[in-house]
Amino acid sequence: EETGEIYGKRKIDVEPVFGFLKANLSFTRMSVRGKSKVENELGFAFMEVNLRKYTAITQNSCIYDNEKDSSYL
């Protein structure tokens, strides 16, 4: 039961990020060797994922704000 619970959380928490990296950003392997260098490269990759999410959220909110403002004209 405990293992099943941990596995269930893993699908929600971790795997979508790596799936997004592989599918949308074509990030399938590291280009460096060594733990610290890999940590840095993963940090940049995760930063890119977060920036894409942030950009999508801000773009959607700008579109929503513009639609809301134009309805008052």
PDB file of N, H, CA, C and O in Angstrom:
ATOM      1  N   GLU A   1       0.826  -1.200   0.000  1.00  0.00           N
ATOM      2  CA  GLU A   1       0.000   0.000   0.000  1.00  0.00           C
ATOM      3  C   GLU A   1       0.865   1.257   0.000  1.00  0.00           C
ATOM      4  O   GLU A   1       0.588   2.213  -0.724  1.00  0.00           O
ATOM      5  N   GLU A   2       1.907   1.245   0.813  1.00  0.00           N
ATOM      6  H   GLU A   2       2.132   0.468   1.401  1.00  0.00           H
ATOM      7  CA  GLU A   2       2.773   2.424   0.901  1.00  0.00           C
ATOM      8  C   GLU A   2       3.474   2.682  -0.431  1.00  0.00           C
ATOM      9  O   GLU A   2       3.585   3.826  -0.873  1.00  0.00           O
ATOM     10  N   THR A   3       3.944   1.613  -1.064  1.00  0.00           N
ATOM     11  H   THR A   3       3.854   0.684  -0.705  1.00  0.00           H
ATOM     12  CA  THR A   3       4.632   1.755  -2.343  1.00  0.00           C
ATOM     13  C   THR A   3       3.673   2.276  -3.412  1.00  0.00           C
ATOM     14  O   THR A   3       4.043   3.131  -4.217  1.00  0.00           O
ATOM     15  N   GLY A   4       2.462   1.772  -3.420  1.00  0.00           N
ATOM     16  H   GLY A   4       2.161   1.078  -2.765  1.00  0.00           H
ATOM     17  CA  GLY A   4       1.462   2.230  -4.385  1.00  0.00           C
ATOM     18  C   GLY A   4       1.132   3.694  -4.211  1.00  0.00           C
ATOM     19  O   GLY A   4       0.926   4.409  -5.192  1.00  0.00           O
ATOM     20  N   GLU A   5       1.081   4.144  -2.972  1.00  0.00           N
ATOM     21  H   GLU A   5       1.249   3.563  -2.175  1.00  0.00           H
ATOM     22  CA  GLU A   5       0.804   5.555  -2.695  1.00  0.00           C
ATOM     23  C   GLU A   5       1.942   6.448  -3.200  1.00  0.00           C
ATOM     24  O   GLU A   5       1.702   7.500  -3.791  1.00  0.00           O
ATOM     25  N   ILE A   6       3.177   6.016  -2.961  1.00  0.00           N
ATOM     26  H   ILE A   6       3.372   5.161  -2.480  1.00  0.00           H
ATOM     27  CA  ILE A   6       4.338   6.777  -3.433  1.00  0.00           C
ATOM     28  C   ILE A   6       4.352   6.822  -4.957  1.00  0.00           C
ATOM     29  O   ILE A   6       4.599   7.876  -5.544  1.00  0.00           O
ATOM     30  N   TYR A   7       4.089   5.694  -5.598  1.00  0.00           N
ATOM     31  H   TYR A   7       3.888   4.838  -5.121  1.00  0.00           H
ATOM     32  CA  TYR A   7       4.080   5.626  -7.056  1.00  0.00           C
ATOM     33  C   TYR A   7       2.982   6.514  -7.628  1.00  0.00           C
ATOM     34  O   TYR A   7       3.185   7.164  -8.653  1.00  0.00           O
ATOM     35  N   GLY A   8       1.830   6.550  -6.983  1.00  0.00           N
ATOM     36  H   GLY A   8       1.665   6.022  -6.150  1.00  0.00           H
ATOM     37  CA  GLY A   8       0.727   7.389  -7.430  1.00  0.00           C
ATOM     38  C   GLY A   8       1.074   8.858  -7.373  1.00  0.00           C
ATOM     39  O   GLY A   8       0.697   9.613  -8.270  1.00  0.00           O
ATOM     40  N   LYS A   9       1.785   9.286  -6.338  1.00  0.00           N
ATOM     41  H   LYS A   9       2.091   8.673  -5.609  1.00  0.00           H
ATOM     42  CA  LYS A   9       2.198  10.690  -6.224  1.00  0.00           C
ATOM     43  C   LYS A   9       3.236  11.039  -7.279  1.00  0.00           C
ATOM     44  O   LYS A   9       3.271  12.163  -7.779  1.00  0.00           O
ATOM     45  N   ARG A  10       4.067  10.085  -7.608  1.00  0.00           N
ATOM     46  H   ARG A  10       4.038   9.172  -7.202  1.00  0.00           H
ATOM     47  CA  ARG A  10       5.133  10.324  -8.591  1.00  0.00           C
ATOM     48  C   ARG A  10       4.554  10.709  -9.945  1.00  0.00           C
ATOM     49  O   ARG A  10       5.099  11.576 -10.628  1.00  0.00           O
ATOM     50  N   LYS A  11       3.466  10.080 -10.335  1.00  0.00           N
ATOM     51  H   LYS A  11       3.023   9.376  -9.780  1.00  0.00           H
ATOM     52  CA  LYS A  11       2.848  10.384 -11.621  1.00  0.00           C
ATOM     53  C   LYS A  11       2.351  11.824 -11.664  1.00  0.00           C
ATOM     54  O   LYS A  11       2.388  12.464 -12.715  1.00  0.00           O
ATOM     55  N   ILE A  12       1.899  12.323 -10.555  1.00  0.00           N
ATOM     56  H   ILE A  12       1.869  11.803  -9.701  1.00  0.00           H
ATOM     57  CA  ILE A  12       1.353  13.676 -10.514  1.00  0.00           C
ATOM     58  C   ILE A  12       2.458  14.704 -10.371  1.00  0.00           C
ATOM     59  O   ILE A  12       2.429  15.735 -11.043  1.00  0.00           O
ATOM     60  N   ASP A  13       3.428  14.446  -9.514  1.00  0.00           N
ATOM     61  H   ASP A  13       3.451  13.608  -8.969  1.00  0.00           H
ATOM     62  CA  ASP A  13       4.411  15.461  -9.146  1.00  0.00           C
ATOM     63  C   ASP A  13       5.573  15.574 -10.128  1.00  0.00           C
ATOM     64  O   ASP A  13       5.909  16.681 -10.547  1.00  0.00           O
ATOM     65  N   VAL A  14       6.191  14.461 -10.504  1.00  0.00           N
ATOM     66  H   VAL A  14       5.917  13.561 -10.164  1.00  0.00           H
ATOM     67  CA  VAL A  14       7.480  14.510 -11.176  1.00  0.00           C
ATOM     68  C   VAL A  14       7.391  14.249 -12.674  1.00  0.00           C
ATOM     69  O   VAL A  14       7.941  15.022 -13.458  1.00  0.00           O
ATOM     70  N   GLU A  15       6.740  13.223 -13.079  1.00  0.00           N
ATOM     71  H   GLU A  15       6.293  12.595 -12.443  1.00  0.00           H
ATOM     72  CA  GLU A  15       6.825  12.771 -14.460  1.00  0.00           C
ATOM     73  C   GLU A  15       6.316  13.762 -15.500  1.00  0.00           C
ATOM     74  O   GLU A  15       6.883  13.794 -16.593  1.00  0.00           O
ATOM     75  N   PRO A  16       5.297  14.569 -15.248  1.00  0.00           N
ATOM     76  CA  PRO A  16       4.872  15.526 -16.275  1.00  0.00           C
ATOM     77  C   PRO A  16       5.959  16.533 -16.666  1.00  0.00           C
ATOM     78  O   PRO A  16       6.036  16.943 -17.825  1.00  0.00           O
ATOM     79  N   VAL A  17       6.783  16.925 -15.723  1.00  0.00           N
ATOM     80  H   VAL A  17       6.721  16.592 -14.782  1.00  0.00           H
ATOM     81  CA  VAL A  17       7.850  17.874 -16.031  1.00  0.00           C
ATOM     82  C   VAL A  17       8.850  17.246 -16.982  1.00  0.00           C
ATOM     83  O   VAL A  17       9.251  17.878 -17.960  1.00  0.00           O
ATOM     84  N   PHE A  18       9.258  16.022 -16.717  1.00  0.00           N
ATOM     85  H   PHE A  18       8.933  15.509 -15.923  1.00  0.00           H
ATOM     86  CA  PHE A  18      10.213  15.355 -17.593  1.00  0.00           C
ATOM     87  C   PHE A  18       9.583  15.029 -18.946  1.00  0.00           C
ATOM     88  O   PHE A  18      10.259  15.080 -19.974  1.00  0.00           O
ATOM     89  N   GLY A  19       8.307  14.699 -18.948  1.00  0.00           N
ATOM     90  H   GLY A  19       7.759  14.658 -18.113  1.00  0.00           H
ATOM     91  CA  GLY A  19       7.613  14.468 -20.208  1.00  0.00           C
ATOM     92  C   GLY A  19       7.563  15.724 -21.059  1.00  0.00           C
ATOM     93  O   GLY A  19       7.732  15.666 -22.277  1.00  0.00           O
ATOM     94  N   PHE A  20       7.328  16.870 -20.410  1.00  0.00           N
ATOM     95  H   PHE A  20       7.191  16.918 -19.420  1.00  0.00           H
ATOM     96  CA  PHE A  20       7.318  18.149 -21.119  1.00  0.00           C
ATOM     97  C   PHE A  20       8.698  18.456 -21.677  1.00  0.00           C
ATOM     98  O   PHE A  20       8.825  18.926 -22.808  1.00  0.00           O
ATOM     99  N   LEU A  21       9.736  18.189 -20.885  1.00  0.00           N
ATOM    100  H   LEU A  21       9.633  17.807 -19.966  1.00  0.00           H
ATOM    101  CA  LEU A  21      11.107  18.410 -21.356  1.00  0.00           C
ATOM    102  C   LEU A  21      11.392  17.578 -22.600  1.00  0.00           C
ATOM    103  O   LEU A  21      11.978  18.073 -23.563  1.00  0.00           O
ATOM    104  N   LYS A  22      10.980  16.324 -22.578  1.00  0.00           N
ATOM    105  H   LYS A  22      10.504  15.922 -21.796  1.00  0.00           H
ATOM    106  CA  LYS A  22      11.270  15.431 -23.698  1.00  0.00           C
ATOM    107  C   LYS A  22      10.419  15.761 -24.915  1.00  0.00           C
ATOM    108  O   LYS A  22      10.938  15.821 -26.029  1.00  0.00           O
ATOM    109  N   ALA A  23       9.126  15.974 -24.724  1.00  0.00           N
ATOM    110  H   ALA A  23       8.704  15.925 -23.819  1.00  0.00           H
ATOM    111  CA  ALA A  23       8.227  16.137 -25.860  1.00  0.00           C
ATOM    112  C   ALA A  23       8.302  17.529 -26.478  1.00  0.00           C
ATOM    113  O   ALA A  23       8.425  17.653 -27.696  1.00  0.00           O
ATOM    114  N   ASN A  24       8.232  18.565 -25.668  1.00  0.00           N
ATOM    115  H   ASN A  24       8.132  18.464 -24.678  1.00  0.00           H
ATOM    116  CA  ASN A  24       8.122  19.917 -26.197  1.00  0.00           C
ATOM    117  C   ASN A  24       9.456  20.617 -26.387  1.00  0.00           C
ATOM    118  O   ASN A  24       9.589  21.460 -27.275  1.00  0.00           O
ATOM    119  N   LEU A  25      10.432  20.288 -25.579  1.00  0.00           N
ATOM    120  H   LEU A  25      10.324  19.603 -24.858  1.00  0.00           H
ATOM    121  CA  LEU A  25      11.721  20.958 -25.667  1.00  0.00           C
ATOM    122  C   LEU A  25      12.800  20.078 -26.283  1.00  0.00           C
ATOM    123  O   LEU A  25      13.935  20.524 -26.450  1.00  0.00           O
ATOM    124  N   SER A  26      12.469  18.849 -26.621  1.00  0.00           N
ATOM    125  H   SER A  26      11.546  18.487 -26.486  1.00  0.00           H
ATOM    126  CA  SER A  26      13.412  17.894 -27.223  1.00  0.00           C
ATOM    127  C   SER A  26      14.666  17.720 -26.375  1.00  0.00           C
ATOM    128  O   SER A  26      15.771  17.605 -26.906  1.00  0.00           O
ATOM    129  N   PHE A  27      14.494  17.701 -25.072  1.00  0.00           N
ATOM    130  H   PHE A  27      13.597  17.794 -24.641  1.00  0.00           H
ATOM    131  CA  PHE A  27      15.611  17.545 -24.140  1.00  0.00           C
ATOM    132  C   PHE A  27      15.612  16.092 -23.676  1.00  0.00           C
ATOM    133  O   PHE A  27      14.874  15.726 -22.761  1.00  0.00           O
ATOM    134  N   THR A  28      16.448  15.261 -24.313  1.00  0.00           N
ATOM    135  H   THR A  28      17.047  15.558 -25.057  1.00  0.00           H
ATOM    136  CA  THR A  28      16.423  13.834 -24.008  1.00  0.00           C
ATOM    137  C   THR A  28      17.706  13.323 -23.365  1.00  0.00           C
ATOM    138  O   THR A  28      17.711  12.240 -22.781  1.00  0.00           O
ATOM    139  N   ARG A  29      18.800  14.089 -23.462  1.00  0.00           N
ATOM    140  H   ARG A  29      18.796  14.969 -23.937  1.00  0.00           H
ATOM    141  CA  ARG A  29      20.037  13.645 -22.833  1.00  0.00           C
ATOM    142  C   ARG A  29      20.892  14.841 -22.447  1.00  0.00           C
ATOM    143  O   ARG A  29      20.746  15.943 -22.976  1.00  0.00           O
ATOM    144  N   MET A  30      21.776  14.584 -21.517  1.00  0.00           N
ATOM    145  H   MET A  30      21.894  13.688 -21.087  1.00  0.00           H
ATOM    146  CA  MET A  30      22.674  15.629 -21.042  1.00  0.00           C
ATOM    147  C   MET A  30      23.829  15.807 -22.025  1.00  0.00           C
ATOM    148  O   MET A  30      24.234  14.866 -22.707  1.00  0.00           O
ATOM    149  N   SER A  31      24.345  17.021 -22.082  1.00  0.00           N
ATOM    150  H   SER A  31      24.016  17.786 -21.528  1.00  0.00           H
ATOM    151  CA  SER A  31      25.482  17.278 -22.961  1.00  0.00           C
ATOM    152  C   SER A  31      26.775  17.452 -22.165  1.00  0.00           C
ATOM    153  O   SER A  31      27.816  17.780 -22.735  1.00  0.00           O
ATOM    154  N   VAL A  32      26.713  17.234 -20.852  1.00  0.00           N
ATOM    155  H   VAL A  32      25.868  16.967 -20.389  1.00  0.00           H
ATOM    156  CA  VAL A  32      27.886  17.387 -19.983  1.00  0.00           C
ATOM    157  C   VAL A  32      28.039  16.152 -19.101  1.00  0.00           C
ATOM    158  O   VAL A  32      27.147  15.308 -19.013  1.00  0.00           O
ATOM    159  N   ARG A  33      29.184  16.074 -18.459  1.00  0.00           N
ATOM    160  H   ARG A  33      29.909  16.759 -18.530  1.00  0.00           H
ATOM    161  CA  ARG A  33      29.447  14.982 -17.509  1.00  0.00           C
ATOM    162  C   ARG A  33      29.806  15.575 -16.165  1.00  0.00           C
ATOM    163  O   ARG A  33      30.353  16.674 -16.074  1.00  0.00           O
ATOM    164  N   GLY A  34      29.489  14.830 -15.129  1.00  0.00           N
ATOM    165  H   GLY A  34      29.045  13.938 -15.203  1.00  0.00           H
ATOM    166  CA  GLY A  34      29.789  15.278 -13.781  1.00  0.00           C
ATOM    167  C   GLY A  34      28.528  15.776 -13.092  1.00  0.00           C
ATOM    168  O   GLY A  34      27.687  16.434 -13.704  1.00  0.00           O
ATOM    169  N   LYS A  35      28.413  15.454 -11.816  1.00  0.00           N
ATOM    170  H   LYS A  35      29.096  14.920 -11.319  1.00  0.00           H
ATOM    171  CA  LYS A  35      27.194  15.757 -11.076  1.00  0.00           C
ATOM    172  C   LYS A  35      26.885  17.250 -11.041  1.00  0.00           C
ATOM    173  O   LYS A  35      25.744  17.636 -11.291  1.00  0.00           O
ATOM    174  N   SER A  36      27.850  18.089 -10.744  1.00  0.00           N
ATOM    175  H   SER A  36      28.777  17.775 -10.541  1.00  0.00           H
ATOM    176  CA  SER A  36      27.583  19.524 -10.630  1.00  0.00           C
ATOM    177  C   SER A  36      27.195  20.128 -11.978  1.00  0.00           C
ATOM    178  O   SER A  36      26.324  20.995 -12.045  1.00  0.00           O
ATOM    179  N   LYS A  37      27.844  19.669 -13.053  1.00  0.00           N
ATOM    180  H   LYS A  37      28.552  18.965 -12.998  1.00  0.00           H
ATOM    181  CA  LYS A  37      27.511  20.182 -14.380  1.00  0.00           C
ATOM    182  C   LYS A  37      26.118  19.732 -14.816  1.00  0.00           C
ATOM    183  O   LYS A  37      25.379  20.493 -15.441  1.00  0.00           O
ATOM    184  N   VAL A  38      25.766  18.491 -14.483  1.00  0.00           N
ATOM    185  H   VAL A  38      26.365  17.873 -13.975  1.00  0.00           H
ATOM    186  CA  VAL A  38      24.431  17.992 -14.813  1.00  0.00           C
ATOM    187  C   VAL A  38      23.378  18.762 -14.020  1.00  0.00           C
ATOM    188  O   VAL A  38      22.319  19.093 -14.554  1.00  0.00           O
ATOM    189  N   GLU A  39      23.662  19.049 -12.752  1.00  0.00           N
ATOM    190  H   GLU A  39      24.522  18.780 -12.319  1.00  0.00           H
ATOM    191  CA  GLU A  39      22.725  19.832 -11.947  1.00  0.00           C
ATOM    192  C   GLU A  39      22.514  21.213 -12.560  1.00  0.00           C
ATOM    193  O   GLU A  39      21.389  21.711 -12.595  1.00  0.00           O
ATOM    194  N   ASN A  40      23.586  21.833 -13.043  1.00  0.00           N
ATOM    195  H   ASN A  40      24.501  21.429 -13.015  1.00  0.00           H
ATOM    196  CA  ASN A  40      23.466  23.140 -13.687  1.00  0.00           C
ATOM    197  C   ASN A  40      22.638  23.058 -14.963  1.00  0.00           C
ATOM    198  O   ASN A  40      21.782  23.908 -15.210  1.00  0.00           O
ATOM    199  N   GLU A  41      22.894  22.039 -15.768  1.00  0.00           N
ATOM    200  H   GLU A  41      23.589  21.349 -15.567  1.00  0.00           H
ATOM    201  CA  GLU A  41      22.160  21.908 -17.025  1.00  0.00           C
ATOM    202  C   GLU A  41      20.681  21.639 -16.769  1.00  0.00           C
ATOM    203  O   GLU A  41      19.819  22.200 -17.446  1.00  0.00           O
ATOM    204  N   LEU A  42      20.386  20.786 -15.799  1.00  0.00           N
ATOM    205  H   LEU A  42      21.086  20.330 -15.249  1.00  0.00           H
ATOM    206  CA  LEU A  42      18.984  20.540 -15.450  1.00  0.00           C
ATOM    207  C   LEU A  42      18.335  21.805 -14.909  1.00  0.00           C
ATOM    208  O   LEU A  42      17.164  22.069 -15.180  1.00  0.00           O
ATOM    209  N   GLY A  43      19.081  22.578 -14.153  1.00  0.00           N
ATOM    210  H   GLY A  43      20.032  22.363 -13.933  1.00  0.00           H
ATOM    211  CA  GLY A  43      18.555  23.844 -13.644  1.00  0.00           C
ATOM    212  C   GLY A  43      18.135  24.766 -14.771  1.00  0.00           C
ATOM    213  O   GLY A  43      17.074  25.387 -14.705  1.00  0.00           O
ATOM    214  N   PHE A  44      18.968  24.862 -15.817  1.00  0.00           N
ATOM    215  H   PHE A  44      19.830  24.358 -15.871  1.00  0.00           H
ATOM    216  CA  PHE A  44      18.612  25.682 -16.971  1.00  0.00           C
ATOM    217  C   PHE A  44      17.390  25.122 -17.695  1.00  0.00           C
ATOM    218  O   PHE A  44      16.529  25.881 -18.141  1.00  0.00           O
ATOM    219  N   ALA A  45      17.312  23.803 -17.811  1.00  0.00           N
ATOM    220  H   ALA A  45      18.011  23.186 -17.448  1.00  0.00           H
ATOM    221  CA  ALA A  45      16.169  23.188 -18.485  1.00  0.00           C
ATOM    222  C   ALA A  45      14.881  23.443 -17.707  1.00  0.00           C
ATOM    223  O   ALA A  45      13.856  23.780 -18.300  1.00  0.00           O
ATOM    224  N   PHE A  46      14.926  23.286 -16.391  1.00  0.00           N
ATOM    225  H   PHE A  46      15.758  23.012 -15.909  1.00  0.00           H
ATOM    226  CA  PHE A  46      13.737  23.544 -15.570  1.00  0.00           C
ATOM    227  C   PHE A  46      13.371  25.026 -15.579  1.00  0.00           C
ATOM    228  O   PHE A  46      12.194  25.380 -15.519  1.00  0.00           O
ATOM    229  N   MET A  47      14.380  25.886 -15.652  1.00  0.00           N
ATOM    230  H   MET A  47      15.337  25.599 -15.700  1.00  0.00           H
ATOM    231  CA  MET A  47      14.121  27.318 -15.744  1.00  0.00           C
ATOM    232  C   MET A  47      13.367  27.631 -17.041  1.00  0.00           C
ATOM    233  O   MET A  47      12.455  28.458 -17.055  1.00  0.00           O
ATOM    234  N   GLU A  48      13.758  26.967 -18.116  1.00  0.00           N
ATOM    235  H   GLU A  48      14.499  26.296 -18.104  1.00  0.00           H
ATOM    236  CA  GLU A  48      13.074  27.171 -19.390  1.00  0.00           C
ATOM    237  C   GLU A  48      11.622  26.718 -19.315  1.00  0.00           C
ATOM    238  O   GLU A  48      10.736  27.380 -19.855  1.00  0.00           O
ATOM    239  N   VAL A  49      11.375  25.595 -18.648  1.00  0.00           N
ATOM    240  H   VAL A  49      12.095  25.057 -18.209  1.00  0.00           H
ATOM    241  CA  VAL A  49      10.004  25.120 -18.475  1.00  0.00           C
ATOM    242  C   VAL A  49       9.196  26.157 -17.702  1.00  0.00           C
ATOM    243  O   VAL A  49       8.073  26.484 -18.086  1.00  0.00           O
ATOM    244  N   ASN A  50       9.765  26.674 -16.617  1.00  0.00           N
ATOM    245  H   ASN A  50      10.678  26.408 -16.305  1.00  0.00           H
ATOM    246  CA  ASN A  50       9.053  27.656 -15.809  1.00  0.00           C
ATOM    247  C   ASN A  50       8.817  28.960 -16.567  1.00  0.00           C
ATOM    248  O   ASN A  50       7.758  29.573 -16.428  1.00  0.00           O
ATOM    249  N   LEU A  51       9.789  29.387 -17.365  1.00  0.00           N
ATOM    250  H   LEU A  51      10.649  28.890 -17.478  1.00  0.00           H
ATOM    251  CA  LEU A  51       9.612  30.600 -18.154  1.00  0.00           C
ATOM    252  C   LEU A  51       8.513  30.431 -19.202  1.00  0.00           C
ATOM    253  O   LEU A  51       7.744  31.358 -19.457  1.00  0.00           O
ATOM    254  N   ARG A  52       8.443  29.256 -19.799  1.00  0.00           N
ATOM    255  H   ARG A  52       9.068  28.503 -19.592  1.00  0.00           H
ATOM    256  CA  ARG A  52       7.370  29.002 -20.762  1.00  0.00           C
ATOM    257  C   ARG A  52       6.007  29.045 -20.078  1.00  0.00           C
ATOM    258  O   ARG A  52       5.056  29.612 -20.616  1.00  0.00           O
ATOM    259  N   LYS A  53       5.913  28.450 -18.897  1.00  0.00           N
ATOM    260  H   LYS A  53       6.685  27.989 -18.459  1.00  0.00           H
ATOM    261  CA  LYS A  53       4.649  28.489 -18.156  1.00  0.00           C
ATOM    262  C   LYS A  53       4.291  29.926 -17.795  1.00  0.00           C
ATOM    263  O   LYS A  53       3.143  30.341 -17.955  1.00  0.00           O
ATOM    264  N   TYR A  54       5.266  30.683 -17.311  1.00  0.00           N
ATOM    265  H   TYR A  54       6.199  30.346 -17.181  1.00  0.00           H
ATOM    266  CA  TYR A  54       5.029  32.067 -16.921  1.00  0.00           C
ATOM    267  C   TYR A  54       4.580  32.901 -18.116  1.00  0.00           C
ATOM    268  O   TYR A  54       3.657  33.707 -18.005  1.00  0.00           O
ATOM    269  N   THR A  55       5.235  32.705 -19.257  1.00  0.00           N
ATOM    270  H   THR A  55       5.985  32.049 -19.347  1.00  0.00           H
ATOM    271  CA  THR A  55       4.878  33.437 -20.464  1.00  0.00           C
ATOM    272  C   THR A  55       3.453  33.099 -20.896  1.00  0.00           C
ATOM    273  O   THR A  55       2.688  33.989 -21.267  1.00  0.00           O
ATOM    274  N   ALA A  56       3.100  31.829 -20.849  1.00  0.00           N
ATOM    275  H   ALA A  56       3.722  31.106 -20.547  1.00  0.00           H
ATOM    276  CA  ALA A  56       1.749  31.416 -21.245  1.00  0.00           C
ATOM    277  C   ALA A  56       0.710  32.028 -20.308  1.00  0.00           C
ATOM    278  O   ALA A  56      -0.341  32.482 -20.759  1.00  0.00           O
ATOM    279  N   ILE A  57       0.995  32.042 -19.023  1.00  0.00           N
ATOM    280  H   ILE A  57       1.849  31.674 -18.657  1.00  0.00           H
ATOM    281  CA  ILE A  57       0.046  32.604 -18.058  1.00  0.00           C
ATOM    282  C   ILE A  57      -0.115  34.105 -18.276  1.00  0.00           C
ATOM    283  O   ILE A  57      -1.236  34.611 -18.282  1.00  0.00           O
ATOM    284  N   THR A  58       0.989  34.816 -18.452  1.00  0.00           N
ATOM    285  H   THR A  58       1.900  34.405 -18.447  1.00  0.00           H
ATOM    286  CA  THR A  58       0.893  36.265 -18.637  1.00  0.00           C
ATOM    287  C   THR A  58       0.232  36.614 -19.965  1.00  0.00           C
ATOM    288  O   THR A  58      -0.509  37.595 -20.040  1.00  0.00           O
ATOM    289  N   GLN A  59       0.482  35.838 -21.008  1.00  0.00           N
ATOM    290  H   GLN A  59       1.083  35.041 -20.948  1.00  0.00           H
ATOM    291  CA  GLN A  59      -0.162  36.090 -22.295  1.00  0.00           C
ATOM    292  C   GLN A  59      -1.668  35.893 -22.178  1.00  0.00           C
ATOM    293  O   GLN A  59      -2.443  36.693 -22.702  1.00  0.00           O
ATOM    294  N   ASN A  60      -2.083  34.830 -21.491  1.00  0.00           N
ATOM    295  H   ASN A  60      -1.453  34.180 -21.066  1.00  0.00           H
ATOM    296  CA  ASN A  60      -3.511  34.568 -21.322  1.00  0.00           C
ATOM    297  C   ASN A  60      -4.164  35.648 -20.484  1.00  0.00           C
ATOM    298  O   ASN A  60      -5.293  36.044 -20.770  1.00  0.00           O
ATOM    299  N   SER A  61      -3.485  36.134 -19.459  1.00  0.00           N
ATOM    300  H   SER A  61      -2.567  35.812 -19.227  1.00  0.00           H
ATOM    301  CA  SER A  61      -4.084  37.180 -18.625  1.00  0.00           C
ATOM    302  C   SER A  61      -4.169  38.487 -19.397  1.00  0.00           C
ATOM    303  O   SER A  61      -5.122  39.242 -19.201  1.00  0.00           O
ATOM    304  N   CYS A  62      -3.204  38.784 -20.272  1.00  0.00           N
ATOM    305  H   CYS A  62      -2.430  38.171 -20.431  1.00  0.00           H
ATOM    306  CA  CYS A  62      -3.262  39.997 -21.094  1.00  0.00           C
ATOM    307  C   CYS A  62      -4.423  39.913 -22.073  1.00  0.00           C
ATOM    308  O   CYS A  62      -5.131  40.899 -22.279  1.00  0.00           O
ATOM    309  N   ILE A  63      -4.625  38.770 -22.668  1.00  0.00           N
ATOM    310  H   ILE A  63      -4.050  37.968 -22.500  1.00  0.00           H
ATOM    311  CA  ILE A  63      -5.743  38.590 -23.599  1.00  0.00           C
ATOM    312  C   ILE A  63      -7.053  38.771 -22.857  1.00  0.00           C
ATOM    313  O   ILE A  63      -7.970  39.426 -23.351  1.00  0.00           O
ATOM    314  N   TYR A  64      -7.138  38.187 -21.663  1.00  0.00           N
ATOM    315  H   TYR A  64      -6.392  37.655 -21.262  1.00  0.00           H
ATOM    316  CA  TYR A  64      -8.355  38.301 -20.861  1.00  0.00           C
ATOM    317  C   TYR A  64      -8.589  39.751 -20.472  1.00  0.00           C
ATOM    318  O   TYR A  64      -9.726  40.221 -20.532  1.00  0.00           O
ATOM    319  N   ASP A  65      -7.538  40.483 -20.071  1.00  0.00           N
ATOM    320  H   ASP A  65      -6.615  40.102 -20.022  1.00  0.00           H
ATOM    321  CA  ASP A  65      -7.676  41.882 -19.690  1.00  0.00           C
ATOM    322  C   ASP A  65      -8.122  42.729 -20.872  1.00  0.00           C
ATOM    323  O   ASP A  65      -8.971  43.607 -20.718  1.00  0.00           O
ATOM    324  N   ASN A  66      -7.556  42.474 -22.056  1.00  0.00           N
ATOM    325  H   ASN A  66      -6.866  41.761 -22.180  1.00  0.00           H
ATOM    326  CA  ASN A  66      -7.949  43.232 -23.247  1.00  0.00           C
ATOM    327  C   ASN A  66      -9.404  42.983 -23.625  1.00  0.00           C
ATOM    328  O   ASN A  66     -10.106  43.913 -24.023  1.00  0.00           O
ATOM    329  N   GLU A  67      -9.860  41.750 -23.506  1.00  0.00           N
ATOM    330  H   GLU A  67      -9.289  40.995 -23.183  1.00  0.00           H
ATOM    331  CA  GLU A  67     -11.252  41.444 -23.805  1.00  0.00           C
ATOM    332  C   GLU A  67     -12.170  42.130 -22.808  1.00  0.00           C
ATOM    333  O   GLU A  67     -13.233  42.632 -23.174  1.00  0.00           O
ATOM    334  N   LYS A  68     -11.755  42.150 -21.550  1.00  0.00           N
ATOM    335  H   LYS A  68     -10.891  41.742 -21.253  1.00  0.00           H
ATOM    336  CA  LYS A  68     -12.558  42.776 -20.507  1.00  0.00           C
ATOM    337  C   LYS A  68     -12.628  44.287 -20.732  1.00  0.00           C
ATOM    338  O   LYS A  68     -13.689  44.888 -20.560  1.00  0.00           O
ATOM    339  N   ASP A  69     -11.507  44.907 -21.117  1.00  0.00           N
ATOM    340  H   ASP A  69     -10.645  44.419 -21.257  1.00  0.00           H
ATOM    341  CA  ASP A  69     -11.475  46.351 -21.354  1.00  0.00           C
ATOM    342  C   ASP A  69     -12.293  46.730 -22.580  1.00  0.00           C
ATOM    343  O   ASP A  69     -12.969  47.758 -22.569  1.00  0.00           O
ATOM    344  N   SER A  70     -12.249  45.924 -23.635  1.00  0.00           N
ATOM    345  H   SER A  70     -11.700  45.089 -23.644  1.00  0.00           H
ATOM    346  CA  SER A  70     -12.968  46.257 -24.867  1.00  0.00           C
ATOM    347  C   SER A  70     -14.474  46.097 -24.695  1.00  0.00           C
ATOM    348  O   SER A  70     -15.238  46.678 -25.466  1.00  0.00           O
ATOM    349  N   SER A  71     -14.918  45.331 -23.712  1.00  0.00           N
ATOM    350  H   SER A  71     -14.298  44.859 -23.086  1.00  0.00           H
ATOM    351  CA  SER A  71     -16.348  45.157 -23.520  1.00  0.00           C
ATOM    352  C   SER A  71     -16.991  46.410 -22.954  1.00  0.00           C
ATOM    353  O   SER A  71     -18.209  46.572 -23.034  1.00  0.00           O
ATOM    354  N   TYR A  72     -16.191  47.295 -22.386  1.00  0.00           N
ATOM    355  H   TYR A  72     -15.202  47.163 -22.321  1.00  0.00           H
ATOM    356  CA  TYR A  72     -16.724  48.524 -21.818  1.00  0.00           C
ATOM    357  C   TYR A  72     -16.868  49.639 -22.858  1.00  0.00           C
ATOM    358  O   TYR A  72     -17.483  50.667 -22.572  1.00  0.00           O
ATOM    359  N   LEU A  73     -16.315  49.454 -24.051  1.00  0.00           N
ATOM    360  H   LEU A  73     -15.816  48.619 -24.283  1.00  0.00           H
ATOM    361  CA  LEU A  73     -16.359  50.502 -25.072  1.00  0.00           C
ATOM    362  C   LEU A  73     -17.703  50.649 -25.681  1.00  0.00           C
ATOM    363  O   LEU A  73     -17.896  51.492 -26.557  1.00  0.00           O
TER     364      LEU A  73
END
